[in-house]
Amino acid sequence: MTSETGQTLSSAPTAGQLLWTPDSVRVERAQITKFLRWLERERRLIFTDYEDLWRWSVAEGDCFWRAIWDYFGIFGDAPAEVVSGTDILRARWFLGARVNYAEHLLRHESVATSEEVALVYCSEVRPVATMTWSELGGQVRRLATRLRQIGVQPGDRVVSYMPNIPETAVAMLATVAIGAVWSSAAPEFGSKMVLERFGQLEPKVAFFADGYQFNGRVFDRRAEIVTIANGLSSLTTLIWLPYVGLERDVAIVPRVVEFADLLKGPEIAAAEFKYKRVPSDHPLWILFSSGTTGLPKAIAHGHAGMVAEHLKAMALHCDLGPGRRMFFYSTTGWMMWNAVMASLIVGAAAILYDGSPFHGGADALWRIADETGATVFGASPTLIQTMKKENVRPALTFDLRALDTIILGGAPSTPETFGWIYENVRQDLWVTSQTGGTELCSSLLAGTPALPVHAGELQVRALGIDVQVWNENGEEIFDDVGELIVAKPFPSAPLFFWGDAGDVRYHDSYFTTYSGIWRHGDLAKFNSRGGAYLYGRSDATLNRFGVRIGSAELYRVLEQIPEIADALVVCCEMPRGEFYMPLFVALGAGRQLDEDLKSRIVVRLRTDASPRHVPDEIHQAPAIPYTLTGKRMEVPVRKLIMGVPPERAASTDAMGNPASLNWFVEFATRGRATRDTD
């Protein structure tokens, strides 16, 4: 294939190889170009290149975020102060401001035409359909009004156990519109996993769908709903959606209301509805991110911080605006669902799909992108790898003329992934790999359509966020791999963890390696032109099919299996962008890991956690290695499997049982030998 520069490319380009250069038309229409011209006209600021703009945005953070506020016309009470404090954990943003996130997502309704689309949606049980801005706004206003009538107050928690469908979007927007706090779990999560999340929040109202369909199979969730609802003593109302047509179960404690009944009644004009504008430190939603110990972290974000961050990210780093359509494959249990919904904040349409990414064939997502008229297509590199193995050729099968952007997220992208896209989708595409996380519900390393694309490279550091790479001594480094950190406060940082008295867990999650500095837990490298490469996790968090999950969730399930005395799980980023997640179990005396036990382990993980928690392989180990302080040695074992020499992977002096590591060294050596002969 040939790039726009006339350069002939192979399907497996080398890291950093130039793949695409934007033409003058693309640069001219880019949202970031319009922002730069506004800065010059309104602020008398001129920047020589993106790196110059980024340096200003972090050095003069007050000025940059005030410019974002003014440029995008954020409405509500303006902040008296942009940021208070220099400590990331303690800093408070936009003090004095009173805004509502849902109001900003729906404000395009007032200027949209009667036929302009806000949501495009489909699933394995529903064909492609659309919802206009006026239809979406009308449903949100009616549902929000009914939520108020049943007693939902600002600050009350409202939770959802529903698929990626428009009803879930309406429920979220209605909840947020009245100042209540939203939280969502994907319906594939088991009841135990959901209760570990929602049980921390004491929700007043819950939205439940009776089930969902995945890869042609209907999954009945009524038993899980009964367990979840009866396990949440704070629930006063359960809102029921018969999504797959199952009869409602009556063995539920709180009163049950049909979703459709809440939407009945006369239209409520936009001028008659009052959004609840809340202080900047009022929680917007609770997202969950699991670590290696304890319950999932209940991460609270604020309205004002997310409004400012999502306006910046969706426009300047995703190049979204009116007339464009954003499709990123996700479930409602991942922060990318929130990010797709955020496309509304700049007037773009959000594309929602519920189902298997391979239903009807490995090219299913491209078929959906074609049928929905997506201009932006997003997926994890893991999904792209599967498509590559299945010899998917979208350019030969679908009319993707509307598509001009590919966003890769959730895992490191290899040069081969970039090469496959340019060879098999289209050459004239902006392919951007971006990374961030649940903790900020946005990106740290991002992109811009006004700059060239290099194979495997994340183009830029996100504006307004002081992202750096540090070595173990806390020194900034370039052209070498180190820890990805954030050195200054940023507005989308968590307000707090729900129920975390004194911010103890919040502090321990990000600030113990470098005092006062956010350590993100990713390994990265910056090059001289400002681009970055991502090398996976530096901690023991698992990256499963592009979604981060915590090993603690697996261990809590495995503890219920009597034969298992101990366990250790890791997820490794392997060559060619593949992932490998083995589970190691130590069994009780006289026990052996037979096929029956393996099957029971898989069933329990799939049922009590989710399908993502099922490992690729299960192996019996004589013992699980621990540090002297009693922590499982997940990171050293992961390093061994990825080829790090034993003497560099672990210090036996810091181990409580040094001999236990020998078996894992032998396991890693056997695995490398097998791969070398493949």
HELIX and SHEET records of a PDB file:
HELIX    1   1 SER A   24  ARG A   29  1                                   6    
HELIX    2   2 GLN A   31  ARG A   43  1                                  13    
HELIX    3   3 TYR A   50  ALA A   59  1                                  10    
HELIX    4   4 GLY A   61  TYR A   71  1                                  11    
HELIX    5   5 TYR A  101  LEU A  105  1                                   5    
HELIX    6   6 ARG A  107  SER A  110  5                                   4    
HELIX    7   7 TRP A  133  GLN A  149  1                                  17    
HELIX    8   8 PRO A  166  ALA A  177  1                                  12    
HELIX    9   9 SER A  191  PHE A  198  1                                   8    
HELIX   10  10 ARG A  222  GLY A  231  1                                  10    
HELIX   11  11 PHE A  259  LEU A  262  1                                   4    
HELIX   12  12 ALA A  270  GLU A  272  5                                   3    
HELIX   13  13 HIS A  303  LYS A  312  1                                  10    
HELIX   14  14 ALA A  313  HIS A  317  3                                   5    
HELIX   15  15 MET A  335  MET A  341  1                                   7    
HELIX   16  16 ALA A  342  VAL A  346  5                                   5    
HELIX   17  17 ALA A  364  THR A  372  1                                   9    
HELIX   18  18 PRO A  381  LYS A  389  1                                   9    
HELIX   19  19 PRO A  394  THR A  397  1                                   4    
HELIX   20  20 PRO A  415  ASN A  424  1                                  10    
HELIX   21  21 ALA A  501  ASP A  503  5                                   3    
HELIX   22  22 VAL A  504  TYR A  510  1                                   7    
HELIX   23  23 SER A  551  LEU A  558  1                                   8    
HELIX   24  24 PRO A  575  GLY A  577  5                                   3    
HELIX   25  25 GLU A  595  ARG A  604  1                                  10    
HELIX   26  26 LEU A  605  ALA A  609  3                                   5    
HELIX   27  27 PRO A  611  HIS A  613  5                                   3    
HELIX   28  28 GLU A  634  ILE A  641  1                                   8    
HELIX   29  29 PRO A  646  ALA A  649  1                                   4    
HELIX   30  30 THR A  652  ALA A  654  5                                   3    
HELIX   31  31 SER A  660  THR A  677  1                                  18    
SHEET    1   A 2 LEU A  18  TRP A  20  0                                        
SHEET    2   A 2 VAL A 453  HIS A 454 -1                                        
SHEET    1   B 2 GLU A  81  SER A  84  0                                        
SHEET    2   B 2 ARG A  92  LEU A  95 -1                                        
SHEET    1   C 2 ARG A  98  VAL A  99  0                                        
SHEET    2   C 2 VAL A 278  PRO A 279 -1                                        
SHEET    1   D 7 ALA A 129  THR A 132  0                                        
SHEET    2   D 7 VAL A 117  SER A 123 -1                                        
SHEET    3   D 7 ALA A 349  ASP A 354  1                                        
SHEET    4   D 7 ARG A 325  PHE A 328  1                                        
SHEET    5   D 7 VAL A 376  ALA A 379  1                                        
SHEET    6   D 7 THR A 405  LEU A 408  1                                        
SHEET    7   D 7 TRP A 430  SER A 433  1                                        
SHEET    1   E 8 ARG A 255  GLU A 258  0                                        
SHEET    2   E 8 THR A 237  LEU A 241  1                                        
SHEET    3   E 8 VAL A 205  ALA A 209  1                                        
SHEET    4   E 8 ARG A 157  TYR A 161  1                                        
SHEET    5   E 8 VAL A 181  SER A 184  1                                        
SHEET    6   E 8 PRO A 283  SER A 289  1                                        
SHEET    7   E 8 LYS A 297  GLY A 302 -1                                        
SHEET    8   E 8 PHE A 496  PHE A 497 -1                                        
SHEET    1   F 2 GLY A 211  PHE A 214  0                                        
SHEET    2   F 2 ARG A 217  ASP A 220 -1                                        
SHEET    1   G 3 THR A 435  GLY A 437  0                                        
SHEET    2   G 3 SER A 442  ALA A 446 -1                                        
SHEET    3   G 3 VAL A 460  ARG A 461 -1                                        
SHEET    1   H 4 VAL A 467  TRP A 470  0                                        
SHEET    2   H 4 GLY A 482  VAL A 486 -1                                        
SHEET    3   H 4 TRP A 518  PHE A 526 -1                                        
SHEET    4   H 4 ALA A 532  ARG A 537 -1                                        
SHEET    1   I 2 LEU A 542  ARG A 544  0                                        
SHEET    2   I 2 VAL A 547  ILE A 549 -1                                        
SHEET    1   J 3 ILE A 564  VAL A 569  0                                        
SHEET    2   J 3 PRO A 582  LEU A 587 -1                                        
SHEET    3   J 3 GLU A 617  GLN A 620  1                                        
SHEET    1   K 2 CYS A 572  GLU A 573  0                                        
SHEET    2   K 2 PHE A 579  TYR A 580 -1                                        
END                                                                             
